[in-house]
Amino acid sequence: MLGLQKSCIHPTTGAPYIKSIIGGKDNSPEGLQEGLSHAFIVQFASNEDRDYYVNQDPTHDAFKKAAGPFIEQAVVVDFQDGAFMWTE
């Protein structure tokens, strides 16, 4: 997973386009993981780069196919850093 940062290449620029990937194995003592064991945050410069990664990147697609048999459950959350909406 972490290697995708260097191996996912933008089709227009020919350069890696993922800004950063961090992640690791859960070590929380709270017991609220709902069965999830690992977490990763993938940061992109734009929503367009994120959309390319999700829908078209052949390297990401190959990773999903290879990792799929080993993943029981995945949860994906997209967010913009610092953008919060509060409702009352």
N, CA, C and O atoms as a CHARMM CRD file, in Angstrom:
* protein
*
  352
    1    1 MET  N      0.82900  -1.19300   0.00000 PROA 1      0.00000
    2    1 MET  CA     0.00000   0.00000   0.00000 PROA 1      0.00000
    3    1 MET  C      0.87300   1.25700   0.00000 PROA 1      0.00000
    4    1 MET  O      0.65800   2.17000  -0.79700 PROA 1      0.00000
    5    2 LEU  N      1.84900   1.29400   0.89200 PROA 2      0.00000
    6    2 LEU  CA     2.68500   2.48900   0.98000 PROA 2      0.00000
    7    2 LEU  C      3.48200   2.73600  -0.29900 PROA 2      0.00000
    8    2 LEU  O      3.79300   3.88300  -0.61800 PROA 2      0.00000
    9    3 GLY  N      3.81400   1.68300  -1.03000 PROA 3      0.00000
   10    3 GLY  CA     4.56800   1.81800  -2.27100 PROA 3      0.00000
   11    3 GLY  C      3.81400   2.49700  -3.39300 PROA 3      0.00000
   12    3 GLY  O      4.41800   2.94000  -4.36900 PROA 3      0.00000
   13    4 LEU  N      2.47900   2.58500  -3.26400 PROA 4      0.00000
   14    4 LEU  CA     1.69400   3.24400  -4.31000 PROA 4      0.00000
   15    4 LEU  C      2.07200   4.71100  -4.47700 PROA 4      0.00000
   16    4 LEU  O      1.89400   5.27300  -5.55700 PROA 4      0.00000
   17    5 GLN  N      2.59000   5.33500  -3.42800 PROA 5      0.00000
   18    5 GLN  CA     2.95700   6.74800  -3.52300 PROA 5      0.00000
   19    5 GLN  C      3.98300   6.98700  -4.62700 PROA 5      0.00000
   20    5 GLN  O      3.92800   8.00900  -5.31100 PROA 5      0.00000
   21    6 LYS  N      4.90000   6.07400  -4.80300 PROA 6      0.00000
   22    6 LYS  CA     5.92700   6.23100  -5.83700 PROA 6      0.00000
   23    6 LYS  C      5.54800   5.55400  -7.15200 PROA 6      0.00000
   24    6 LYS  O      6.01000   5.96700  -8.21600 PROA 6      0.00000
   25    7 SER  N      4.71300   4.52000  -7.08800 PROA 7      0.00000
   26    7 SER  CA     4.43700   3.76000  -8.30800 PROA 7      0.00000
   27    7 SER  C      3.21500   4.23500  -9.08200 PROA 7      0.00000
   28    7 SER  O      3.06700   3.88100 -10.25100 PROA 7      0.00000
   29    8 CYS  N      2.33300   5.02600  -8.47000 PROA 8      0.00000
   30    8 CYS  CA     1.18200   5.57800  -9.19600 PROA 8      0.00000
   31    8 CYS  C      1.64800   6.82700  -9.94900 PROA 8      0.00000
   32    8 CYS  O      2.04200   7.82500  -9.34500 PROA 8      0.00000
   33    9 ILE  N      1.59300   6.74800 -11.26800 PROA 9      0.00000
   34    9 ILE  CA     2.12200   7.81100 -12.13300 PROA 9      0.00000
   35    9 ILE  C      0.96600   8.53200 -12.83000 PROA 9      0.00000
   36    9 ILE  O      0.05900   7.90100 -13.37100 PROA 9      0.00000
   37   10 HSD  N      1.01800   9.85000 -12.80600 PROA 10     0.00000
   38   10 HSD  CA    -0.02500  10.66100 -13.45000 PROA 10     0.00000
   39   10 HSD  C      0.10500  10.54000 -14.96500 PROA 10     0.00000
   40   10 HSD  O      1.21300  10.64300 -15.49300 PROA 10     0.00000
   41   11 PRO  N     -0.99800  10.32400 -15.67200 PROA 11     0.00000
   42   11 PRO  CA    -0.92000  10.10700 -17.12100 PROA 11     0.00000
   43   11 PRO  C     -0.48000  11.33900 -17.90400 PROA 11     0.00000
   44   11 PRO  O      0.06300  11.21200 -19.00200 PROA 11     0.00000
   45   12 THR  N     -0.70500  12.51400 -17.35700 PROA 12     0.00000
   46   12 THR  CA    -0.33600  13.73900 -18.07800 PROA 12     0.00000
   47   12 THR  C      1.09600  14.16300 -17.78500 PROA 12     0.00000
   48   12 THR  O      1.84000  14.50700 -18.70400 PROA 12     0.00000
   49   13 THR  N      1.48800  14.14200 -16.51700 PROA 13     0.00000
   50   13 THR  CA     2.81700  14.63200 -16.13700 PROA 13     0.00000
   51   13 THR  C      3.88700  13.55200 -16.19600 PROA 13     0.00000
   52   13 THR  O      5.07200  13.86300 -16.32300 PROA 13     0.00000
   53   14 GLY  N      3.48500  12.28200 -16.10600 PROA 14     0.00000
   54   14 GLY  CA     4.45900  11.20300 -16.07800 PROA 14     0.00000
   55   14 GLY  C      5.20900  11.10000 -14.75800 PROA 14     0.00000
   56   14 GLY  O      6.23800  10.43100 -14.67300 PROA 14     0.00000
   57   15 ALA  N      4.69100  11.76500 -13.72700 PROA 15     0.00000
   58   15 ALA  CA     5.33800  11.78400 -12.41700 PROA 15     0.00000
   59   15 ALA  C      4.38300  11.23400 -11.35500 PROA 15     0.00000
   60   15 ALA  O      3.16800  11.24000 -11.55100 PROA 15     0.00000
   61   16 PRO  N      4.92900  10.76000 -10.23300 PROA 16     0.00000
   62   16 PRO  CA     4.05500  10.35200  -9.13400 PROA 16     0.00000
   63   16 PRO  C      3.17300  11.52700  -8.69800 PROA 16     0.00000
   64   16 PRO  O      3.62500  12.67200  -8.68500 PROA 16     0.00000
   65   17 TYR  N      1.93700  11.24900  -8.34700 PROA 17     0.00000
   66   17 TYR  CA     1.00600  12.32800  -8.03300 PROA 17     0.00000
   67   17 TYR  C      0.37400  12.20900  -6.64900 PROA 17     0.00000
   68   17 TYR  O     -0.37100  13.10300  -6.24900 PROA 17     0.00000
   69   18 ILE  N      0.64300  11.15000  -5.91200 PROA 18     0.00000
   70   18 ILE  CA     0.13600  11.03600  -4.55000 PROA 18     0.00000
   71   18 ILE  C      1.06000  11.84300  -3.64700 PROA 18     0.00000
   72   18 ILE  O      2.26800  11.60500  -3.61800 PROA 18     0.00000
   73   19 LYS  N      0.49200  12.79800  -2.90900 PROA 19     0.00000
   74   19 LYS  CA     1.31100  13.65700  -2.04700 PROA 19     0.00000
   75   19 LYS  C      1.91600  12.88200  -0.88400 PROA 19     0.00000
   76   19 LYS  O      3.09300  13.06000  -0.57100 PROA 19     0.00000
   77   20 SER  N      1.13000  12.02600  -0.24200 PROA 20     0.00000
   78   20 SER  CA     1.65200  11.22500   0.86300 PROA 20     0.00000
   79   20 SER  C      0.72200  10.05900   1.14900 PROA 20     0.00000
   80   20 SER  O     -0.47200  10.10500   0.85400 PROA 20     0.00000
   81   21 ILE  N      1.29400   9.01600   1.72800 PROA 21     0.00000
   82   21 ILE  CA     0.53300   7.89000   2.26400 PROA 21     0.00000
   83   21 ILE  C      1.13900   7.55900   3.62300 PROA 21     0.00000
   84   21 ILE  O      2.34100   7.32400   3.74700 PROA 21     0.00000
   85   22 ILE  N      0.28200   7.54500   4.63400 PROA 22     0.00000
   86   22 ILE  CA     0.71400   7.09400   5.94900 PROA 22     0.00000
   87   22 ILE  C     -0.25500   6.01400   6.40900 PROA 22     0.00000
   88   22 ILE  O     -1.39700   5.96100   5.95200 PROA 22     0.00000
   89   23 GLY  N      0.19300   5.17300   7.29400 PROA 23     0.00000
   90   23 GLY  CA    -0.71200   4.15000   7.78500 PROA 23     0.00000
   91   23 GLY  C     -0.01800   3.17300   8.69300 PROA 23     0.00000
   92   23 GLY  O      1.19000   3.24100   8.91800 PROA 23     0.00000
   93   24 GLY  N     -0.82200   2.25100   9.21400 PROA 24     0.00000
   94   24 GLY  CA    -0.25900   1.23500  10.07400 PROA 24     0.00000
   95   24 GLY  C     -1.32900   0.35900  10.69000 PROA 24     0.00000
   96   24 GLY  O     -2.51700   0.48700  10.39200 PROA 24     0.00000
   97   25 LYS  N     -0.87600  -0.54300  11.56400 PROA 25     0.00000
   98   25 LYS  CA    -1.73100  -1.50500  12.24700 PROA 25     0.00000
   99   25 LYS  C     -2.34300  -0.85500  13.48000 PROA 25     0.00000
  100   25 LYS  O     -1.67700  -0.11700  14.20700 PROA 25     0.00000
  101   26 ASP  N     -3.59600  -1.13500  13.69900 PROA 26     0.00000
  102   26 ASP  CA    -4.30500  -0.59800  14.85700 PROA 26     0.00000
  103   26 ASP  C     -3.61500  -1.01500  16.15600 PROA 26     0.00000
  104   26 ASP  O     -3.17500  -2.15500  16.30300 PROA 26     0.00000
  105   27 ASN  N     -3.53000  -0.06800  17.09600 PROA 27     0.00000
  106   27 ASN  CA    -3.02000  -0.39700  18.42500 PROA 27     0.00000
  107   27 ASN  C     -3.82500   0.31000  19.52000 PROA 27     0.00000
  108   27 ASN  O     -3.32500   0.53400  20.62200 PROA 27     0.00000
  109   28 SER  N     -5.07600   0.65900  19.20300 PROA 28     0.00000
  110   28 SER  CA    -5.92500   1.37100  20.14600 PROA 28     0.00000
  111   28 SER  C     -6.42300   0.44900  21.25400 PROA 28     0.00000
  112   28 SER  O     -6.86100  -0.66800  20.97800 PROA 28     0.00000
  113   29 PRO  N     -6.36200   0.90400  22.50300 PROA 29     0.00000
  114   29 PRO  CA    -6.87800   0.10200  23.61400 PROA 29     0.00000
  115   29 PRO  C     -8.38600   0.27200  23.82700 PROA 29     0.00000
  116   29 PRO  O     -8.95500  -0.37100  24.70900 PROA 29     0.00000
  117   30 GLU  N     -9.03900   1.12300  23.03500 PROA 30     0.00000
  118   30 GLU  CA   -10.44900   1.44300  23.26900 PROA 30     0.00000
  119   30 GLU  C    -11.42200   0.34600  22.84300 PROA 30     0.00000
  120   30 GLU  O    -12.54000   0.27500  23.35300 PROA 30     0.00000
  121   31 GLY  N    -11.00500  -0.50200  21.91700 PROA 31     0.00000
  122   31 GLY  CA   -11.88500  -1.57100  21.46900 PROA 31     0.00000
  123   31 GLY  C    -13.02200  -1.11400  20.57800 PROA 31     0.00000
  124   31 GLY  O    -14.05800  -1.77500  20.52500 PROA 31     0.00000
  125   32 LEU  N    -12.85900  -0.00600  19.87800 PROA 32     0.00000
  126   32 LEU  CA   -13.92000   0.53900  19.02200 PROA 32     0.00000
  127   32 LEU  C    -13.61300   0.37500  17.53100 PROA 32     0.00000
  128   32 LEU  O    -14.16000   1.10700  16.70600 PROA 32     0.00000
  129   33 GLN  N    -12.75900  -0.56000  17.18400 PROA 33     0.00000
  130   33 GLN  CA   -12.28700  -0.70900  15.81300 PROA 33     0.00000
  131   33 GLN  C    -13.29300  -1.35600  14.87400 PROA 33     0.00000
  132   33 GLN  O    -13.10600  -1.31900  13.65800 PROA 33     0.00000
  133   34 GLU  N    -14.36000  -1.95100  15.41200 PROA 34     0.00000
  134   34 GLU  CA   -15.38300  -2.59600  14.57900 PROA 34     0.00000
  135   34 GLU  C    -14.77000  -3.62700  13.62600 PROA 34     0.00000
  136   34 GLU  O    -15.24900  -3.80400  12.50600 PROA 34     0.00000
  137   35 GLY  N    -13.71000  -4.30700  14.07600 PROA 35     0.00000
  138   35 GLY  CA   -13.09200  -5.34100  13.26700 PROA 35     0.00000
  139   35 GLY  C    -12.00500  -4.86900  12.32700 PROA 35     0.00000
  140   35 GLY  O    -11.35000  -5.69500  11.69200 PROA 35     0.00000
  141   36 LEU  N    -11.79000  -3.57300  12.21600 PROA 36     0.00000
  142   36 LEU  CA   -10.74700  -3.06200  11.32400 PROA 36     0.00000
  143   36 LEU  C     -9.39000  -3.17400  12.01000 PROA 36     0.00000
  144   36 LEU  O     -9.26700  -2.92100  13.20800 PROA 36     0.00000
  145   37 SER  N     -8.37800  -3.55600  11.24400 PROA 37     0.00000
  146   37 SER  CA    -7.06200  -3.79400  11.83000 PROA 37     0.00000
  147   37 SER  C     -5.98000  -2.83300  11.35400 PROA 37     0.00000
  148   37 SER  O     -4.95100  -2.68900  12.01300 PROA 37     0.00000
  149   38 HSD  N     -6.19600  -2.17600  10.22400 PROA 38     0.00000
  150   38 HSD  CA    -5.20000  -1.26800   9.65700 PROA 38     0.00000
  151   38 HSD  C     -5.90000  -0.00100   9.15300 PROA 38     0.00000
  152   38 HSD  O     -7.08200  -0.02300   8.81100 PROA 38     0.00000
  153   39 ALA  N     -5.15300   1.09200   9.11700 PROA 39     0.00000
  154   39 ALA  CA    -5.69100   2.34600   8.57600 PROA 39     0.00000
  155   39 ALA  C     -4.62900   3.02600   7.72200 PROA 39     0.00000
  156   39 ALA  O     -3.43700   2.96400   8.02200 PROA 39     0.00000
  157   40 PHE  N     -5.07900   3.67300   6.66100 PROA 40     0.00000
  158   40 PHE  CA    -4.18200   4.40500   5.76600 PROA 40     0.00000
  159   40 PHE  C     -4.83200   5.72900   5.39700 PROA 40     0.00000
  160   40 PHE  O     -6.04900   5.81000   5.23100 PROA 40     0.00000
  161   41 ILE  N     -4.02300   6.75200   5.27200 PROA 41     0.00000
  162   41 ILE  CA    -4.47000   8.04500   4.76200 PROA 41     0.00000
  163   41 ILE  C     -3.64700   8.34000   3.51400 PROA 41     0.00000
  164   41 ILE  O     -2.41700   8.38100   3.55800 PROA 41     0.00000
  165   42 VAL  N     -4.34500   8.54300   2.40600 PROA 42     0.00000
  166   42 VAL  CA    -3.71300   8.86100   1.12800 PROA 42     0.00000
  167   42 VAL  C     -4.08200  10.29900   0.80600 PROA 42     0.00000
  168   42 VAL  O     -5.26200  10.64100   0.73700 PROA 42     0.00000
  169   43 GLN  N     -3.07300  11.14300   0.60700 PROA 43     0.00000
  170   43 GLN  CA    -3.31400  12.57700   0.38100 PROA 43     0.00000
  171   43 GLN  C     -3.00800  12.93000  -1.07800 PROA 43     0.00000
  172   43 GLN  O     -1.97300  12.56100  -1.63300 PROA 43     0.00000
  173   44 PHE  N     -3.95400  13.65900  -1.67100 PROA 44     0.00000
  174   44 PHE  CA    -3.83800  14.09700  -3.06600 PROA 44     0.00000
  175   44 PHE  C     -3.84500  15.62100  -3.12900 PROA 44     0.00000
  176   44 PHE  O     -4.34300  16.28100  -2.21800 PROA 44     0.00000
  177   45 ALA  N     -3.29800  16.17200  -4.19500 PROA 45     0.00000
  178   45 ALA  CA    -3.28800  17.62500  -4.38900 PROA 45     0.00000
  179   45 ALA  C     -4.65700  18.14400  -4.80000 PROA 45     0.00000
  180   45 ALA  O     -4.97300  19.31200  -4.57300 PROA 45     0.00000
  181   46 SER  N     -5.47300  17.28000  -5.40600 PROA 46     0.00000
  182   46 SER  CA    -6.77700  17.73700  -5.89800 PROA 46     0.00000
  183   46 SER  C     -7.77600  16.58600  -5.90100 PROA 46     0.00000
  184   46 SER  O     -7.39800  15.41600  -5.84700 PROA 46     0.00000
  185   47 ASN  N     -9.03800  16.93500  -5.96400 PROA 47     0.00000
  186   47 ASN  CA   -10.07800  15.91900  -6.11000 PROA 47     0.00000
  187   47 ASN  C     -9.93600  15.18300  -7.43300 PROA 47     0.00000
  188   47 ASN  O    -10.26700  14.00100  -7.52400 PROA 47     0.00000
  189   48 GLU  N     -9.44600  15.87500  -8.46100 PROA 48     0.00000
  190   48 GLU  CA    -9.25000  15.24800  -9.76300 PROA 48     0.00000
  191   48 GLU  C     -8.20500  14.14000  -9.67600 PROA 48     0.00000
  192   48 GLU  O     -8.38000  13.07300 -10.26400 PROA 48     0.00000
  193   49 ASP  N     -7.11400  14.39100  -8.94200 PROA 49     0.00000
  194   49 ASP  CA    -6.09900  13.35100  -8.75700 PROA 49     0.00000
  195   49 ASP  C     -6.67900  12.17300  -7.97600 PROA 49     0.00000
  196   49 ASP  O     -6.41900  11.01700  -8.30900 PROA 49     0.00000
  197   50 ARG  N     -7.46400  12.46600  -6.93900 PROA 50     0.00000
  198   50 ARG  CA    -8.11700  11.41000  -6.17300 PROA 50     0.00000
  199   50 ARG  C     -9.03700  10.58300  -7.06200 PROA 50     0.00000
  200   50 ARG  O     -9.04000   9.35400  -6.99200 PROA 50     0.00000
  201   51 ASP  N     -9.81500  11.26100  -7.89400 PROA 51     0.00000
  202   51 ASP  CA   -10.74800  10.56200  -8.77100 PROA 51     0.00000
  203   51 ASP  C    -10.01900   9.67900  -9.78400 PROA 51     0.00000
  204   51 ASP  O    -10.47700   8.57800 -10.09000 PROA 51     0.00000
  205   52 TYR  N     -8.88700  10.15700 -10.30300 PROA 52     0.00000
  206   52 TYR  CA    -8.09500   9.34500 -11.22100 PROA 52     0.00000
  207   52 TYR  C     -7.59300   8.09400 -10.49800 PROA 52     0.00000
  208   52 TYR  O     -7.67800   6.98900 -11.03500 PROA 52     0.00000
  209   53 TYR  N     -7.08300   8.26200  -9.30300 PROA 53     0.00000
  210   53 TYR  CA    -6.58400   7.14700  -8.48800 PROA 53     0.00000
  211   53 TYR  C     -7.67900   6.10900  -8.26600 PROA 53     0.00000
  212   53 TYR  O     -7.44600   4.91200  -8.43600 PROA 53     0.00000
  213   54 VAL  N     -8.86400   6.56100  -7.88900 PROA 54     0.00000
  214   54 VAL  CA    -9.95800   5.65100  -7.57300 PROA 54     0.00000
  215   54 VAL  C    -10.50800   4.96000  -8.82100 PROA 54     0.00000
  216   54 VAL  O    -10.80800   3.76700  -8.78200 PROA 54     0.00000
  217   55 ASN  N    -10.64300   5.69000  -9.91900 PROA 55     0.00000
  218   55 ASN  CA   -11.37800   5.17900 -11.07400 PROA 55     0.00000
  219   55 ASN  C    -10.55400   4.70700 -12.26200 PROA 55     0.00000
  220   55 ASN  O    -11.04300   3.92100 -13.07300 PROA 55     0.00000
  221   56 GLN  N     -9.29200   5.17600 -12.38400 PROA 56     0.00000
  222   56 GLN  CA    -8.57400   4.89900 -13.62500 PROA 56     0.00000
  223   56 GLN  C     -7.13600   4.41000 -13.46500 PROA 56     0.00000
  224   56 GLN  O     -6.61100   3.77500 -14.37900 PROA 56     0.00000
  225   57 ASP  N     -6.49200   4.67900 -12.35500 PROA 57     0.00000
  226   57 ASP  CA    -5.06900   4.36500 -12.22600 PROA 57     0.00000
  227   57 ASP  C     -4.83800   2.85400 -12.33100 PROA 57     0.00000
  228   57 ASP  O     -5.32900   2.10000 -11.49000 PROA 57     0.00000
  229   58 PRO  N     -4.09900   2.40200 -13.34900 PROA 58     0.00000
  230   58 PRO  CA    -3.88900   0.96400 -13.52000 PROA 58     0.00000
  231   58 PRO  C     -3.04600   0.33500 -12.40000 PROA 58     0.00000
  232   58 PRO  O     -3.21700  -0.84400 -12.09100 PROA 58     0.00000
  233   59 THR  N     -2.14800   1.10200 -11.79800 PROA 59     0.00000
  234   59 THR  CA    -1.33900   0.57800 -10.70300 PROA 59     0.00000
  235   59 THR  C     -2.20000   0.35500  -9.46500 PROA 59     0.00000
  236   59 THR  O     -2.07100  -0.66700  -8.79100 PROA 59     0.00000
  237   60 HSD  N     -3.07400   1.30400  -9.16500 PROA 60     0.00000
  238   60 HSD  CA    -3.99000   1.15200  -8.03700 PROA 60     0.00000
  239   60 HSD  C     -4.95200   0.00200  -8.29700 PROA 60     0.00000
  240   60 HSD  O     -5.26100  -0.76900  -7.38800 PROA 60     0.00000
  241   61 ASP  N     -5.42300  -0.11700  -9.52600 PROA 61     0.00000
  242   61 ASP  CA    -6.33400  -1.20500  -9.87000 PROA 61     0.00000
  243   61 ASP  C     -5.66300  -2.56500  -9.66900 PROA 61     0.00000
  244   61 ASP  O     -6.27800  -3.49100  -9.13900 PROA 61     0.00000
  245   62 ALA  N     -4.40600  -2.68200 -10.09200 PROA 62     0.00000
  246   62 ALA  CA    -3.67800  -3.93900  -9.90900 PROA 62     0.00000
  247   62 ALA  C     -3.48600  -4.23400  -8.42100 PROA 62     0.00000
  248   62 ALA  O     -3.58400  -5.38700  -8.00100 PROA 62     0.00000
  249   63 PHE  N     -3.21400  -3.20100  -7.62600 PROA 63     0.00000
  250   63 PHE  CA    -3.07300  -3.38600  -6.17600 PROA 63     0.00000
  251   63 PHE  C     -4.37100  -3.89600  -5.56800 PROA 63     0.00000
  252   63 PHE  O     -4.35900  -4.82100  -4.75600 PROA 63     0.00000
  253   64 LYS  N     -5.49900  -3.29300  -5.96200 PROA 64     0.00000
  254   64 LYS  CA    -6.79700  -3.72500  -5.43000 PROA 64     0.00000
  255   64 LYS  C     -7.06000  -5.19000  -5.75800 PROA 64     0.00000
  256   64 LYS  O     -7.54900  -5.93700  -4.91100 PROA 64     0.00000
  257   65 LYS  N     -6.74200  -5.60200  -6.97000 PROA 65     0.00000
  258   65 LYS  CA    -6.97100  -6.99100  -7.37100 PROA 65     0.00000
  259   65 LYS  C     -6.06400  -7.94700  -6.59000 PROA 65     0.00000
  260   65 LYS  O     -6.49900  -9.02900  -6.19500 PROA 65     0.00000
  261   66 ALA  N     -4.81300  -7.55600  -6.36800 PROA 66     0.00000
  262   66 ALA  CA    -3.87000  -8.41300  -5.64600 PROA 66     0.00000
  263   66 ALA  C     -4.19900  -8.48100  -4.15600 PROA 66     0.00000
  264   66 ALA  O     -4.09000  -9.54400  -3.54500 PROA 66     0.00000
  265   67 ALA  N     -4.59600  -7.36300  -3.57300 PROA 67     0.00000
  266   67 ALA  CA    -4.85300  -7.30500  -2.12900 PROA 67     0.00000
  267   67 ALA  C     -6.25800  -7.78200  -1.77500 PROA 67     0.00000
  268   67 ALA  O     -6.49700  -8.20800  -0.64500 PROA 67     0.00000
  269   68 GLY  N     -7.16500  -7.71800  -2.70000 PROA 68     0.00000
  270   68 GLY  CA    -8.56800  -8.05300  -2.44900 PROA 68     0.00000
  271   68 GLY  C     -8.81400  -9.34500  -1.69600 PROA 68     0.00000
  272   68 GLY  O     -9.60000  -9.35000  -0.74800 PROA 68     0.00000
  273   69 PRO  N     -8.17100 -10.44900  -2.07900 PROA 69     0.00000
  274   69 PRO  CA    -8.42000 -11.71100  -1.38100 PROA 69     0.00000
  275   69 PRO  C     -8.00200 -11.69500   0.10200 PROA 69     0.00000
  276   69 PRO  O     -8.43900 -12.54600   0.87700 PROA 69     0.00000
  277   70 PHE  N     -7.16900 -10.74200   0.48800 PROA 70     0.00000
  278   70 PHE  CA    -6.67600 -10.68100   1.86300 PROA 70     0.00000
  279   70 PHE  C     -7.43000  -9.66500   2.71600 PROA 70     0.00000
  280   70 PHE  O     -7.16600  -9.53400   3.91100 PROA 70     0.00000
  281   71 ILE  N     -8.37000  -8.94700   2.10100 PROA 71     0.00000
  282   71 ILE  CA    -9.08800  -7.88700   2.80600 PROA 71     0.00000
  283   71 ILE  C    -10.52200  -8.34100   3.04400 PROA 71     0.00000
  284   71 ILE  O    -11.27700  -8.58200   2.10200 PROA 71     0.00000
  285   72 GLU  N    -10.88200  -8.45300   4.31400 PROA 72     0.00000
  286   72 GLU  CA   -12.23700  -8.86000   4.68400 PROA 72     0.00000
  287   72 GLU  C    -13.22200  -7.71900   4.57500 PROA 72     0.00000
  288   72 GLU  O    -14.35000  -7.89500   4.11500 PROA 72     0.00000
  289   73 GLN  N    -12.78700  -6.54800   5.00100 PROA 73     0.00000
  290   73 GLN  CA   -13.65900  -5.37300   5.04500 PROA 73     0.00000
  291   73 GLN  C    -12.80900  -4.13500   4.80400 PROA 73     0.00000
  292   73 GLN  O    -11.67900  -4.04600   5.28500 PROA 73     0.00000
  293   74 ALA  N    -13.35200  -3.18600   4.06300 PROA 74     0.00000
  294   74 ALA  CA   -12.67700  -1.90900   3.85100 PROA 74     0.00000
  295   74 ALA  C    -13.68500  -0.79200   4.07400 PROA 74     0.00000
  296   74 ALA  O    -14.85800  -0.91400   3.72000 PROA 74     0.00000
  297   75 VAL  N    -13.21800   0.27600   4.65400 PROA 75     0.00000
  298   75 VAL  CA   -14.02700   1.47400   4.83700 PROA 75     0.00000
  299   75 VAL  C    -13.24600   2.61900   4.21300 PROA 75     0.00000
  300   75 VAL  O    -12.06700   2.81000   4.51200 PROA 75     0.00000
  301   76 VAL  N    -13.90100   3.37700   3.35000 PROA 76     0.00000
  302   76 VAL  CA   -13.25400   4.50800   2.68800 PROA 76     0.00000
  303   76 VAL  C    -13.95800   5.77900   3.11700 PROA 76     0.00000
  304   76 VAL  O    -15.18500   5.87000   3.06700 PROA 76     0.00000
  305   77 VAL  N    -13.17300   6.76200   3.54000 PROA 77     0.00000
  306   77 VAL  CA   -13.70300   8.06400   3.92400 PROA 77     0.00000
  307   77 VAL  C    -12.88200   9.11200   3.18800 PROA 77     0.00000
  308   77 VAL  O    -11.65800   9.15000   3.31800 PROA 77     0.00000
  309   78 ASP  N    -13.54400   9.95600   2.42300 PROA 78     0.00000
  310   78 ASP  CA   -12.87200  11.07300   1.76000 PROA 78     0.00000
  311   78 ASP  C    -13.16500  12.33600   2.55300 PROA 78     0.00000
  312   78 ASP  O    -14.30200  12.56500   2.96500 PROA 78     0.00000
  313   79 PHE  N    -12.14200  13.15600   2.76700 PROA 79     0.00000
  314   79 PHE  CA   -12.35400  14.40200   3.48700 PROA 79     0.00000
  315   79 PHE  C    -11.36300  15.44600   3.01400 PROA 79     0.00000
  316   79 PHE  O    -10.30500  15.12500   2.47400 PROA 79     0.00000
  317   80 GLN  N    -11.72300  16.69400   3.22600 PROA 80     0.00000
  318   80 GLN  CA   -10.83600  17.81000   2.93400 PROA 80     0.00000
  319   80 GLN  C    -10.28900  18.29200   4.26700 PROA 80     0.00000
  320   80 GLN  O    -11.05600  18.65200   5.16100 PROA 80     0.00000
  321   81 ASP  N     -8.97600  18.30100   4.40600 PROA 81     0.00000
  322   81 ASP  CA    -8.31900  18.66400   5.64000 PROA 81     0.00000
  323   81 ASP  C     -8.80400  20.03200   6.13300 PROA 81     0.00000
  324   81 ASP  O     -8.72800  21.02500   5.41000 PROA 81     0.00000
  325   82 GLY  N     -9.29400  20.06900   7.35200 PROA 82     0.00000
  326   82 GLY  CA    -9.71400  21.31700   7.96200 PROA 82     0.00000
  327   82 GLY  C    -11.12600  21.77600   7.61600 PROA 82     0.00000
  328   82 GLY  O    -11.58100  22.79600   8.13400 PROA 82     0.00000
  329   83 ALA  N    -11.82300  21.04900   6.75500 PROA 83     0.00000
  330   83 ALA  CA   -13.18500  21.43900   6.37400 PROA 83     0.00000
  331   83 ALA  C    -14.17700  20.66800   7.23800 PROA 83     0.00000
  332   83 ALA  O    -14.25000  19.44100   7.17400 PROA 83     0.00000
  333   84 PHE  N    -14.93600  21.39800   8.03900 PROA 84     0.00000
  334   84 PHE  CA   -15.90800  20.79100   8.93100 PROA 84     0.00000
  335   84 PHE  C    -17.26400  21.42000   8.71500 PROA 84     0.00000
  336   84 PHE  O    -17.36000  22.62200   8.46600 PROA 84     0.00000
  337   85 MET  N    -18.31500  20.62400   8.80600 PROA 85     0.00000
  338   85 MET  CA   -19.66100  21.14800   8.72300 PROA 85     0.00000
  339   85 MET  C    -20.38000  20.72700   9.98500 PROA 85     0.00000
  340   85 MET  O    -20.51800  19.53400  10.25600 PROA 85     0.00000
  341   86 TRP  N    -20.82500  21.66500  10.73800 PROA 86     0.00000
  342   86 TRP  CA   -21.53200  21.37300  11.98100 PROA 86     0.00000
  343   86 TRP  C    -22.99400  21.61500  11.77400 PROA 86     0.00000
  344   86 TRP  O    -23.37900  22.64800  11.22800 PROA 86     0.00000
  345   87 THR  N    -23.82000  20.69000  12.19600 PROA 87     0.00000
  346   87 THR  CA   -25.26300  20.86700  12.11100 PROA 87     0.00000
  347   87 THR  C    -25.82600  20.81000  13.52800 PROA 87     0.00000
  348   87 THR  O    -25.28100  20.13600  14.40200 PROA 87     0.00000
  349   88 GLU  N    -26.88200  21.50100  13.72800 PROA 88     0.00000
  350   88 GLU  CA   -27.50400  21.52100  15.06000 PROA 88     0.00000
  351   88 GLU  C    -28.87000  20.90100  15.02000 PROA 88     0.00000
  352   88 GLU  O    -29.54600  20.82800  16.04600 PROA 88     0.00000
